């Protein structure tokens, strides 16, 4: 995603002198449309994969680009395409353990122009389970071409890589409204330290479902319009998205506890019968104006 304040983490450059296409075209995985909804038996991958490339109106594909190819232990493979759209894209996959095995390059007609092994740090296998969405990172790339006498010199370059798990997840919930509150996890290929802080949920506590978050949010009574506003006020908890009665997405601060001593003043640790057990909810009679405009 183009931005002057994004730091350049690496510069990976590939240069090919191409006279003819390699065999075949790249089968890029389709990105889901914003009105898509989670389906049974599927896992989801998301991130920002942005390509700056000259458009070629007469070409079949429109512009040269590249893709990260993931190969999975279930026999499936998926190539995530770098697009000119700078926003979060989502692809759905069959659950399994997958690793990046290739970076593929294509011309404006979609023909394969080159393949390269990914950097060593990108090749670590990742487990993707049903019903969850996994963040893979933010990447900016460019593609340029220069006409030569006998060949076209094509150049691909990854100009930046960044881990913006918190921001990308908030954007996911905003663009893909039906995904609001789906369990997410950071599986970025980026080696940089994440911008967002790690989750606070104990390892032995399952991630709450979107329905549970929506049900407990009124009891917590701390509602925020954005991830940034929530994280600024939610020092000891996790910011989770939910959809209110008006249909709008919002964030609430879920702080996990084993007793009242684990909660701030004015809050108590929820017991059995609550939408979520073991989270801090506001004590009766302490209903403060906690919503942030």
DAVEN-V755980 format. One record per residue. SS is DSSP state (2 for helix, 1 for strand, 0 for the rest). PHI is phi in degrees with one decimal (* if undefined). PSI is psi in whole degrees, 0 to 359 (NA if undefined). Layout:
SS,PHI,PSI / SS,PHI,PSI
This chain:
0,*,121 / 0,-68.3,129 / 0,-163.8,134 / 0,-69.5,340 / 0,-97.5,7 / 0,-83.5,128 / 0,-79.5,146 / 0,-84.0,115 / 0,-89.1,329 / 0,-159.4,161 / 0,-130.7,100 / 1,-103.7,118 / 1,-120.3,135 / 1,-127.4,138 / 1,-131.2,129 / 1,-129.9,136 / 1,-97.7,113 / 1,-116.0,121 / 0,-99.0,329 / 0,-150.3,155 / 0,-69.7,148 / 0,-67.8,169 / 0,-61.4,127 / 0,85.6,177 / 1,-116.1,160 / 0,-78.6,131 / 0,-93.7,83 / 1,-71.4,141 / 0,-69.2,133 / 0,-69.2,142 / 0,-85.5,139 / 0,-66.9,148 / 0,-77.5,155 / 0,-57.7,336 / 0,-89.8,8 / 0,-69.1,158 / 0,-131.0,151 / 0,-58.5,144 / 0,-124.7,154 / 0,-63.9,143 / 0,78.2,15 / 0,-127.4,151 / 1,-116.1,164 / 1,-133.0,139 / 1,-117.2,137 / 1,-143.6,161 / 1,165.4,181 / 1,-110.1,119 / 1,-125.7,93 / 1,-108.5,134 / 1,-121.8,128 / 1,-99.6,119 / 1,-155.5,145 / 0,-66.8,133 / 1,-76.7,145 / 0,-127.9,92 / 0,-55.1,329 / 0,-85.4,353 / 0,-81.6,154 / 0,-63.7,317 / 0,-93.7,339 / 0,99.7,325 / 1,-163.7,153 / 0,-72.4,144 / 1,-153.3,194 / 1,-152.0,171 / 1,-154.0,152 / 1,-93.2,121 / 1,-96.2,124 / 1,-107.0,129 / 1,-112.8,136 / 1,-118.5,159 / 0,-72.3,352 / 0,-92.0,7 / 0,90.2,354 / 0,-88.5,155 / 1,-140.1,151 / 1,-141.4,131 / 1,-111.2,116 / 1,-86.1,120 / 1,-85.1,138 / 0,-78.9,127 / 1,-118.7,165 / 0,-80.5,351 / 0,-81.6,120 / 0,-81.1,1 / 0,-88.8,172 / 0,-60.6,135 / 1,-118.0,155 / 1,-129.6,136 / 1,-123.5,150 / 1,-104.9,144 / 1,-137.6,164 / 0,-76.7,136 / 0,-56.1,145 / 1,170.0,184 / 1,-102.5,123 / 1,-129.4,152 / 1,-136.6,149 / 1,-74.9,123 / 1,-112.9,340 / 1,-152.4,153 / 1,-113.1,123 / 1,-109.7,143 / 1,-121.6,138 / 1,-133.5,154 / 0,-90.3,187 / 0,-69.3,348 / 0,-98.1,5 / 0,84.4,1 / 1,-74.8,144 / 1,-71.5,126 / 1,-111.7,346 / 1,-179.2,159 / 1,-138.3,142 / 1,-140.8,150 / 0,-70.6,141 / 0,-69.7,162 / 0,-57.1,151 / 2,-52.3,320 / 2,-66.7,342 / 2,-83.5,347 / 0,-90.9,358 / 0,-64.8,127 / 0,-61.7,148 / 1,-130.3,140 / 1,-95.2,128 / 1,-119.7,116 / 0,-104.1,160 / 0,-60.8,140 / 0,82.1,8 / 0,-125.2,160 / 1,-117.7,139 / 1,-123.6,126 / 1,-82.8,130 / 1,-107.9,355 / 1,118.5,173 / 1,-115.3,132 / 1,-139.0,135 / 1,-110.8,139 / 1,-143.1,160 / 1,-130.6,154 / 1,-136.9,131 / 1,-131.3,156 / 1,-136.6,150 / 1,-136.8,127 / 1,-76.7,128 / 0,-111.3,181 / 0,-66.2,314 / 0,-113.1,343 / 0,-138.0,164 / 1,-103.6,123 / 1,-87.3,117 / 1,-108.9,138 / 1,-130.3,130 / 1,-119.5,142 / 1,-148.0,127 / 1,-84.9,114 / 1,-92.5,337 / 1,-157.5,152 / 1,-138.3,140 / 1,-151.8,147 / 0,-102.3,106 / 0,-123.2,57 / 2,-54.7,311 / 2,-63.4,312 / 2,-67.2,319 / 2,-67.3,324 / 2,-67.5,319 / 2,-61.8,320 / 2,-66.9,321 / 2,-54.8,310 / 2,-65.8,329 / 2,-77.1,322 / 2,-84.7,315 / 0,-100.3,83 / 2,-60.6,326 / 2,-69.8,346 / 2,-92.0,0 / 0,-57.2,120 / 0,90.1,358 / 0,-61.3,142 / 0,-57.6,134 / 1,-125.7,161 / 1,-150.2,149 / 1,-86.1,113 / 0,-124.4,33 / 0,-59.2,145 / 0,-81.0,349 / 0,-73.5,135 / 0,-84.5,348 / 0,-67.9,156 / 0,-65.7,133 / 0,-58.3,145 / 0,-70.7,322 / 0,-84.9,151 / 0,-74.5,156 / 0,-68.0,159 / 0,-67.6,157 / 0,-103.0,353 / 0,-63.4,131 / 0,-58.9,149 / 0,-60.9,330 / 0,-91.3,7 / 0,-107.3,124 / 0,-67.8,152 / 0,-65.2,132 / 0,-67.4,147 / 0,-77.6,161 / 2,-55.6,323 / 2,-66.9,320 / 2,-65.7,319 / 2,-63.2,316 / 2,-63.6,325 / 2,-74.3,325 / 2,-88.5,342 / 2,-55.1,315 / 2,-63.1,331 / 2,-75.5,327 / 2,-72.3,322 / 0,59.7,39 / 0,-136.4,97 / 1,-117.4,138 / 1,-133.9,148 / 0,-79.9,338 / 0,-137.7,162 / 2,-61.6,319 / 2,-62.7,316 / 2,-65.3,321 / 2,-66.5,312 / 2,-64.5,330 / 2,-66.5,333 / 2,-108.5,354 / 0,-113.5,69 / 0,-67.0,326 / 0,-110.5,6 / 0,-128.8,187 / 1,-105.3,139 / 1,-89.6,121 / 1,-122.2,140 / 1,-84.9,149 / 1,-150.9,166 / 1,-113.5,124 / 0,-78.1,181 / 0,-62.1,333 / 0,-81.8,357 / 0,89.6,353 / 0,-83.2,145 / 1,-81.0,143 / 1,-148.4,176 / 1,-120.4,146 / 1,-129.4,157 / 1,-98.3,110 / 1,-101.5,113 / 0,-107.9,124 / 1,-85.7,148 / 0,-152.4,159 / 0,-114.6,347 / 0,-158.2,172 / 2,-60.9,334 / 2,-65.2,342 / 2,-87.2,3 / 0,-111.8,157 / 0,-70.2,167 / 0,-57.9,137 / 0,91.1,358 / 1,-123.7,156 / 1,-132.5,156 / 1,-82.5,124 / 0,-69.2,145 / 0,-112.0,194 / 0,-61.4,145 / 0,100.2,340 / 0,-81.0,157 / 0,-56.1,328 / 0,-134.6,133 / 0,-94.4,139 / 0,80.3,34 / 1,-129.5,154 / 1,-80.2,122 / 1,-121.5,157 / 1,-69.4,137 / 0,-66.9,145 / 0,-59.5,136 / 0,89.4,358 / 0,-118.3,35 / 0,-72.8,95 / 0,-90.5,164 / 0,-78.6,87 / 0,-95.3,349 / 0,-70.7,142 / 0,-101.6,125 / 0,-67.6,NA
